[in-house]
Amino acid sequence: MQEGSVGFDRATGKKEGKKTIRPDQELNLKGKICPYTFIESMLTLEEMKPDEVLRVIVDYPPAVCDVPRSLKNEGYEILEVSPLNETDWAIVVRNKEVE
């Protein structure tokens, strides 16, 4: 298997090869709607150090697309967007350098 690729281990039934991203901070925005999901994410990132990683938890379906797109447009690096369960999603973002 190539470095950085993701495979499936038939013996354990789990994904293999995926790197674990350790967030420096987590922001739970369940119950919040847009644009508040984006605004609160931005405010939290502005308080964090450059290159720190924020994990944002959302349950509002439009936020799954809107928050990563808006943060990317502001210069943040989106590392991962993944479902946690049937209703919740995790958006993992790396803070940008201070301008």
N, C-alpha and C positions, 0 to 999 in steps of 0.2 A: 504494500500500500504506500502511496506517495505521501510525503510529508504535508501536513495540513489538510489532508483529505479526511472525509468522514465515511466510515464503513459500518457494517452491521455484524456483530459477533453472534453467530447462530447459537453458540453454546450458552451464552448468558442472556441473549435476547436484548442486548443493549447496544447503543451506538458506541463506536470506538473511534479514537483519533481526533475527536473534537477538543480543542483547547478550552479550558475553563477560564472564564473572565471573572476576576474578583473585583466587585465594585467597592469603591471607597465609601460610598454613601448610597442609601436607598430612599426613594421618595414614593410613598403610597398615595396615588391619586384616584383610588377607587371611589366611585360616586361622583366624581367631578366630570364636567363636560367641557368641550372646546368653547372658547379659547383658553379657559382657565388651566387646562392640562399643559398647554404650551407655555403660558405665562409663568406658572409655578415652576416648571422645569427650568426655564431660563433664569428665574430668580435664584434658584438653588445652585445652578451651574456658576452664576456670577459670584457666589460666595465661596466656591471651591477653588483649589489651586489648579494651575495649568497641568494638563495630562492626567488629572484624577478622573476616575470613572464613576458615573452615576447610573444607577439602575432605577428606572421609572416604571411603576406598576399602574396599568390603566385597565378599566373595564368598559369604557365607552368606545364602541366599535370605530367611529370615525377617528378617534385619537390614535389608533394603531397606525394609520397612514399619515395623518396630519402632523402629529408631533415629530416623528422622524424627518419628514420633509421640511418642516419649518425650521427645525434645529440645524439640519444640513445647510439650508439656505443662509443661516446665521454663521456658518463656519465651523460648526461642531462635527465631530466624526461619529457616525452611527456605527457601532460595533456589532449590534445584534438586535433583531426584533423577533421574539419567539412567544408562542402560546405557553401559558402556565397550566391552564385547564380550559374548560369550556367557555369561560367568561372573561378570564384575566390574561393580560399580555405583559411581557417585560420588554422594555426598550432600554438598551444599554448604550450609553453615549460617553465619549471621551471629551473632556473639557479642552477648549482651545487655548492657545497662548494669549496672553494679555496683549491687547492692541495698543 
